[in-house]
Amino acid sequence: MFVGFIYLFIIGFSLICVIPFWIVLADSFASEASFLQYGYQILPSEWNLDAYKYLLQGGQFLTSYKNSLIVTAVGTVLAVVMTAMFAYVLAHPKVKYRHALSFLTYLAMVLGGGLVGFYIMVTNWLHLKDSLWALILPYLLNPFYAFILVAFYRSLPFEINEAATIDGAGDIRLFYKIILPISTPVIATVSLFYAIQYWNDWYLSLLFIDNYKLHPLQLMIRQLISNLNVSAYVGGGGSYQVSAPTSAIQLATVCLTIGPIVFLYPFLQKYFVKGITIGAVKG
């Protein structure tokens, strides 16, 4: 009896989680007329592809998709490598100034650098205006993710380092040949965090990218939805009609933008919980 109740509870909870996603997916194929008449439906009364056709017309969507893929792939790889190396320095017991570096890292996480100085550094000093590097470099080192890695590295027996050093391994070879392979769970978790951060970011592109051909997907969609909302607002609800299926477009953009993350997560799921909890306790 109790086991049956548990199964019913799990099935009910699963439906509560799945149904909103299904409604978003199904209603993204709904016509604007049926959406305005019936609102959100589990099965739309009238189906069409107008929202997806509108998004894909002109080629800008595919261009922005490509920009987001490049930024996410390159940024995630570089950020994970840099964060892992930096965290290893903070965790290494024989690094002389590791406590000072940890304090500065924590200070940067709490205070930040300020928007004006950040903008001047990226545009005037680094000359990254209208460059995809402006979307990659600022996120290369996240202090919070670094501390997750530090907690894991400190849980590793230091005898591993000593044994490798006796066998003639240098610091670089020790890190890449021994430490990284046994850090797969936490590295996979941090990689997922970085991938989501790069994929969902639109703020940096809003600051530094004026060339629309370099717009990532999130900014392109933000601009598109803003223009649709402005058109509807200016129309005032009179005889003016927005030609685009506004409501369905908002749902279609959700379906298209979460695709890569949804496909990436199953491959990293087995590492996710272990990567979060490992190093949190000792015993």
C-alpha positions, 0 to 999 in steps of 0.5 A, a space after each residue: 500500500 505504501 509503495 503504491 502511494 509512493 509510485 502515485 506521488 512520483 507519477 503525479 509530481 512528474 506530471 506536474 513537472 512535464 505538463 508545463 514543458 509540454 504546453 510550451 512545446 504544443 502551443 508553439 505550434 498553435 495559430 495566433 487566432 486559437 491562442 487568443 481565443 482559448 489561451 494555453 491548451 494541452 492540445 491546440 485546436 489549430 496547428 501551424 508552423 507560422 511561429 517557426 517560419 517567422 523565426 527562421 526567415 532571413 537567416 539571422 536565426 541560424 547566424 545567431 545560433 552559430 554565434 551562440 554555439 561558438 561562444 558556448 563551445 570555446 568559452 566553456 572549454 577555455 573557462 573550465 581549463 582556466 578555472 581548474 588550473 586556478 582552483 588547483 593553485 588555491 588548493 595546493 598546500 605548498 603554494 605560498 600565497 594561496 590564502 591571499 589569492 583565495 581572499 582576493 577571489 572571494 573579494 571579487 565574487 562579493 564586490 565585482 569590478 563596476 560597470 563603467 570600469 568593466 566597459 572601458 577595459 573591454 572596449 578601450 583597453 582590450 579593443 574587443 568591441 564587436 568581437 565574439 571574444 567580448 562574450 567569452 573572456 569576461 566569464 573565463 573565471 567564475 569565483 564560485 565555480 573555482 571554490 567548488 573545484 577547490 573543495 574537491 581538490 582538497 578532498 584528494 590525498 596529497 600523497 598522489 602528488 608526492 608519488 607523481 613527483 617522486 616518479 619524475 612528473 612535473 607540475 603541468 604533467 601532474 595536473 593534466 595526466 593525474 588530477 584532471 582525469 580523477 576530477 571528471 565528476 566535478 569538471 563535468 558539473 562545472 562544464 555544465 554550469 559554464 555552458 548554461 552561463 554562456 548559452 543564456 547570456 545576452 547582457 554582454 552582447 547588449 553592451 559590446 556587440 553592435 553588429 547584428 551579424 555577431 548577435 548571439 541567439 539570446 540577444 537576437 530573440 530578446 530584440 525580436 520579442 521587444 520589437 513585437 511587443 513594441 509593435 503591439 503596444 504602439 498599435 493600441 489594440 485598434 484596427 492595427 494587427 501585428 502580422 507575426 504570431 506574437 504569442 506562439 513566437 515567444 513559446 517557439 523561442 523557448 523550445 529552440 533556445 533550450 535545445 542544446 542544453 537539453 541534449 547536453 544534460 543527459 550526458 552529464 547527469 550521472 556526474 551532476 549530483 556527485 560533482 555537487 556534493 563531492 568534497 563537501 564533507 569528509 569522513 
